[in-house]
Amino acid sequence: MDNYHIDTKCVQAGYRPENGEPRQIPIIQSTTFKYDSSEEMGKLFDLEAPGYFYTRLQNPTNDYVAAKIAALEGGCAAMLTSSGQAANFFALFNICESGSHIVSSASIYGGTFNLISVTMAKMGIDVTFVSPDCGRDELNAAFRPNTRAVFGETIANPALTVLDIEKFAEAAHSHGVPLIVDNTFPTPVHCRPIEFGADIVTHSTTKYMDGHGAAVGGAVVDSGHFDWMAHRESFPGLTTPDESYHGIVYAEKFGKEGAFITKCTSQLMRDLGCIQSPQNAYILNLGLESLHVRMERHAANGLAVAEFLSTHPKVVHVSYPHLPSDPYYKLAMKYMPDGGCGVVSFELEGGRPAAEAFMGKLKIAAIETHVADARTCCLNPATSTHRQMSDEQLAAAGIPAGLIRISCGLEAADDLINDLEQALA
Ligand SMILES: *Cc1c(COP(=O)(O)O)cnc(C)c1O
């Protein structure tokens, strides 16, 4: 499918039925798989033969959908996880261990920020956060001899900053480590980080990929570009024998293109079991079939709403990377010339009470802690996700009390704008 447009890959990549087989991806609702001899099954356990034996590690339904996501991102292999949190944890923990260090953009999803700065810290993994806008010197200075990965988000949730992927990839590679990019917000329809030097791409498929608010999930995609054996000392998990698999060396046995996802499946999925259910993978694939059509509308609605808000007298500030006045416009045009996503954030005059009153008047946009599905929704961090913080603390965190994040769905732009207009009035 390599030569087809991304639109065609959204619809058809991953699962190619043979003569007489189901047109739609079959849901293999089975925990286990049957074999004729212990010898055949033994080969699977030794990673000597491909095949399925237990759905905690792998399931064919998931693999069809993962193969589609790999094709969309231009990767060589992918796996589905139970959530976006699991995807980011697996991508990092597959190459980090106690004593490792991560360089991460500070502008990332709150859940990932906690994962890295609190939970992974308890595992002995350190992090240095840098501004996505930092200069090359500051970025290079963040690296240590034990740095094993660089992490960032293409369009950050919720700050809507844009990562200069080439700048981060260059710094990562000059220090002999891979760049991991969470590409949840633009999706591969609008940005393919691997084309700009990212080595690993992750997703919360819960967002636009599913797109209907129906199934929590995640994905990890490997570009196959990073040469683990060239940095043998840094990545012993991939370049030295795995005693839990009779001394297999992943990077030798499976090569650049197979090592990362094979190890992630056979070690992390085996031991931690954060697998996506085949039912959810099926639902995710229904979303992927229309991803290219939906992203176009999400981005068009986002831009229309951002343009409307930026001219309204009661709106102090609008953040949307594809608005020409936005500080990230140049990067947005470089990495996402066809559009971004449907999420816009804006600050209302009058702080917390104004935001609360405004949101109470909205008729189409629902108040939800979610983004990136078909139905428009919005959130005021000061009265919800960040309500334990005072106005002063919020200001220090760069979240004004009157800040509202709106995730534009697939409704008509005119109806969304009219709804915002009446609520602002
Ligand atoms: C939501 C989100 C996550 C976490 O994904 P879950 O599926 O909720 O676990 C990670 N990264 C980004 C950018 C997100 O928006």
The ligand as a MOL file (V3000), in Angstrom:
LIG
                    3D

  0  0  0     0  0            999 V3000
M  V30 BEGIN CTAB
M  V30 COUNTS 15 15 0 0 0
M  V30 BEGIN ATOM
M  V30 1 C -5.1600 11.7740 26.0960 0
M  V30 2 C -3.7400 11.8270 25.7950 0
M  V30 3 C -2.8510 10.8690 26.2890 0
M  V30 4 C -3.2930 9.7650 27.2120 0
M  V30 5 O -4.1150 8.8960 26.5100 0
M  V30 6 P -5.2240 7.9470 27.2020 0
M  V30 7 O -5.7510 7.1860 26.0390 0
M  V30 8 O -6.2200 8.8520 27.8660 0
M  V30 9 O -4.5000 7.0960 28.1880 0
M  V30 10 C -1.5170 10.9450 25.9100 0
M  V30 11 N -1.0790 11.9310 25.0970 0
M  V30 12 C -1.9110 12.8770 24.6100 0
M  V30 13 C -1.3630 13.9360 23.7240 0
M  V30 14 C -3.2570 12.8660 24.9320 0
M  V30 15 O -4.0730 13.8140 24.4450 0
M  V30 END ATOM
M  V30 BEGIN BOND
M  V30 1 1 1 2
M  V30 2 1 2 3
M  V30 3 2 2 14
M  V30 4 1 3 4
M  V30 5 2 3 10
M  V30 6 1 4 5
M  V30 7 1 5 6
M  V30 8 2 6 7
M  V30 9 1 6 8
M  V30 10 1 6 9
M  V30 11 1 10 11
M  V30 12 2 11 12
M  V30 13 1 12 13
M  V30 14 1 12 14
M  V30 15 1 14 15
M  V30 END BOND
M  V30 END CTAB
M  END
